[in-house]
Amino acid sequence: MKSTHQPLKKRRALVAALLGLGMGLTSPGAIAGENLVFVSGAFRRSIPVADLAYLAKTGQARGLTQDLLAFSKQNPKEIAKLLNQSVSLPITLTSRLLNTRIGEAVLQRLAKVIYPLKASQDGVVAIRSAIILGLANGNGSINAVSFFQAYPVPEIEVSIPALLAILKKASSIAELVRFFSESPLDGLKPAP
């Protein structure tokens, strides 16, 4: 009798092998997020990740990012601070946590907002990969820009409706963190 975990283990091993093969065959810059594509129905706008990196580094916006910040009356220096906020995490422990049921639940919630363009079913794998690669590239530290730069596909879709739904539930960063850290536990409770 085969274990019920066998297909899952084989799938994870295949994904890991493909990611490893892809990293070995291409230059480090070739597997990287290049554009954030904000999508809502037929509406679509792209912001280059390079423009976010420039904003984070200089505190000055350029291109469409500059227009969006001016339109939304956001201070570029404040957004730069947010982009530069980093988190230090042990890579091995983080990888293990992301492969638990709780980690999967958090990743599934995130994958409803951000995922590879035209491949929403691959969001969990892509986010997990970006976190681990971002931590590895940052020697155990990651921020928003390094996350997007480590994202394993060039076009990163951001679902505006899903993002707005989350932001509606969370009026502060603390509430947003609580939303992602506590709510996945609801999905792990047995059905009544």
Contacts in CASP RR format, 6 or more apart in sequence:
PFRMAT RR
TARGET T0000
AUTHOR 0000-0000-0000
METHOD contacts of the structure
MODEL  1
MKSTHQPLKKRRALVAALLGLGMGLTSPGAIAGENLVFVSGAFRRSIPVA
DLAYLAKTGQARGLTQDLLAFSKQNPKEIAKLLNQSVSLPITLTSRLLNT
RIGEAVLQRLAKVIYPLKASQDGVVAIRSAIILGLANGNGSINAVSFFQA
YPVPEIEVSIPALLAILKKASSIAELVRFFSESPLDGLKPAP
12 99 0 8 1.000
15 125 0 8 1.000
19 129 0 8 1.000
19 152 0 8 1.000
22 31 0 8 1.000
23 31 0 8 1.000
31 152 0 8 1.000
31 153 0 8 1.000
32 49 0 8 1.000
32 149 0 8 1.000
32 150 0 8 1.000
32 151 0 8 1.000
32 154 0 8 1.000
33 49 0 8 1.000
33 148 0 8 1.000
33 149 0 8 1.000
33 150 0 8 1.000
33 151 0 8 1.000
33 152 0 8 1.000
33 153 0 8 1.000
33 154 0 8 1.000
33 155 0 8 1.000
33 156 0 8 1.000
34 48 0 8 1.000
34 49 0 8 1.000
34 50 0 8 1.000
34 154 0 8 1.000
34 155 0 8 1.000
35 46 0 8 1.000
35 47 0 8 1.000
35 48 0 8 1.000
35 49 0 8 1.000
35 154 0 8 1.000
35 155 0 8 1.000
35 156 0 8 1.000
36 46 0 8 1.000
36 47 0 8 1.000
36 49 0 8 1.000
36 52 0 8 1.000
36 148 0 8 1.000
36 156 0 8 1.000
36 158 0 8 1.000
37 44 0 8 1.000
37 45 0 8 1.000
37 46 0 8 1.000
37 117 0 8 1.000
37 155 0 8 1.000
37 156 0 8 1.000
37 157 0 8 1.000
37 158 0 8 1.000
38 44 0 8 1.000
38 45 0 8 1.000
38 46 0 8 1.000
38 47 0 8 1.000
38 158 0 8 1.000
38 160 0 8 1.000
39 157 0 8 1.000
39 158 0 8 1.000
39 159 0 8 1.000
39 160 0 8 1.000
40 159 0 8 1.000
40 160 0 8 1.000
40 161 0 8 1.000
43 160 0 8 1.000
45 64 0 8 1.000
46 64 0 8 1.000
46 155 0 8 1.000
47 64 0 8 1.000
47 65 0 8 1.000
47 68 0 8 1.000
49 145 0 8 1.000
49 148 0 8 1.000
49 149 0 8 1.000
49 156 0 8 1.000
51 61 0 8 1.000
51 62 0 8 1.000
51 63 0 8 1.000
51 64 0 8 1.000
51 65 0 8 1.000
52 65 0 8 1.000
52 83 0 8 1.000
52 144 0 8 1.000
52 145 0 8 1.000
52 148 0 8 1.000
53 145 0 8 1.000
53 149 0 8 1.000
54 60 0 8 1.000
54 61 0 8 1.000
54 62 0 8 1.000
55 61 0 8 1.000
55 62 0 8 1.000
55 65 0 8 1.000
55 76 0 8 1.000
55 79 0 8 1.000
55 80 0 8 1.000
55 83 0 8 1.000
56 80 0 8 1.000
56 83 0 8 1.000
56 84 0 8 1.000
56 143 0 8 1.000
56 144 0 8 1.000
56 145 0 8 1.000
57 80 0 8 1.000
58 80 0 8 1.000
59 76 0 8 1.000
59 77 0 8 1.000
59 79 0 8 1.000
59 80 0 8 1.000
60 76 0 8 1.000
61 69 0 8 1.000
61 76 0 8 1.000
61 79 0 8 1.000
66 76 0 8 1.000
68 74 0 8 1.000
69 75 0 8 1.000
69 76 0 8 1.000
69 79 0 8 1.000
82 144 0 8 1.000
83 143 0 8 1.000
83 144 0 8 1.000
83 145 0 8 1.000
84 143 0 8 1.000
84 145 0 8 1.000
85 143 0 8 1.000
85 144 0 8 1.000
86 141 0 8 1.000
86 142 0 8 1.000
86 143 0 8 1.000
86 146 0 8 1.000
87 141 0 8 1.000
87 142 0 8 1.000
87 143 0 8 1.000
88 140 0 8 1.000
88 141 0 8 1.000
89 135 0 8 1.000
89 140 0 8 1.000
89 141 0 8 1.000
89 142 0 8 1.000
90 140 0 8 1.000
91 132 0 8 1.000
91 135 0 8 1.000
91 136 0 8 1.000
91 140 0 8 1.000
94 131 0 8 1.000
94 132 0 8 1.000
94 135 0 8 1.000
95 132 0 8 1.000
97 103 0 8 1.000
98 104 0 8 1.000
98 106 0 8 1.000
98 107 0 8 1.000
98 128 0 8 1.000
98 131 0 8 1.000
98 132 0 8 1.000
99 128 0 8 1.000
101 188 0 8 1.000
102 184 0 8 1.000
102 185 0 8 1.000
102 188 0 8 1.000
103 184 0 8 1.000
104 124 0 8 1.000
105 184 0 8 1.000
105 185 0 8 1.000
105 187 0 8 1.000
105 188 0 8 1.000
106 180 0 8 1.000
106 181 0 8 1.000
106 184 0 8 1.000
107 123 0 8 1.000
107 124 0 8 1.000
107 127 0 8 1.000
107 128 0 8 1.000
108 124 0 8 1.000
108 184 0 8 1.000
109 180 0 8 1.000
109 183 0 8 1.000
109 184 0 8 1.000
110 127 0 8 1.000
110 180 0 8 1.000
111 120 0 8 1.000
111 123 0 8 1.000
111 124 0 8 1.000
111 126 0 8 1.000
111 127 0 8 1.000
112 159 0 8 1.000
112 162 0 8 1.000
113 158 0 8 1.000
113 159 0 8 1.000
113 162 0 8 1.000
113 163 0 8 1.000
113 166 0 8 1.000
114 123 0 8 1.000
114 127 0 8 1.000
114 156 0 8 1.000
114 157 0 8 1.000
114 158 0 8 1.000
114 159 0 8 1.000
115 122 0 8 1.000
115 123 0 8 1.000
115 126 0 8 1.000
115 127 0 8 1.000
115 156 0 8 1.000
115 157 0 8 1.000
115 159 0 8 1.000
116 122 0 8 1.000
116 123 0 8 1.000
116 126 0 8 1.000
116 152 0 8 1.000
116 153 0 8 1.000
116 155 0 8 1.000
116 156 0 8 1.000
116 157 0 8 1.000
117 153 0 8 1.000
117 155 0 8 1.000
117 156 0 8 1.000
117 157 0 8 1.000
118 155 0 8 1.000
118 157 0 8 1.000
119 153 0 8 1.000
120 157 0 8 1.000
126 151 0 8 1.000
126 152 0 8 1.000
126 153 0 8 1.000
129 150 0 8 1.000
129 151 0 8 1.000
129 152 0 8 1.000
130 147 0 8 1.000
130 148 0 8 1.000
130 150 0 8 1.000
130 151 0 8 1.000
130 152 0 8 1.000
131 142 0 8 1.000
131 147 0 8 1.000
131 150 0 8 1.000
133 150 0 8 1.000
133 152 0 8 1.000
134 142 0 8 1.000
134 146 0 8 1.000
134 147 0 8 1.000
134 149 0 8 1.000
134 150 0 8 1.000
135 141 0 8 1.000
135 142 0 8 1.000
137 146 0 8 1.000
137 149 0 8 1.000
137 150 0 8 1.000
138 146 0 8 1.000
142 150 0 8 1.000
148 156 0 8 1.000
166 176 0 8 1.000
166 179 0 8 1.000
167 176 0 8 1.000
169 175 0 8 1.000
169 179 0 8 1.000
170 176 0 8 1.000
170 178 0 8 1.000
170 179 0 8 1.000
END
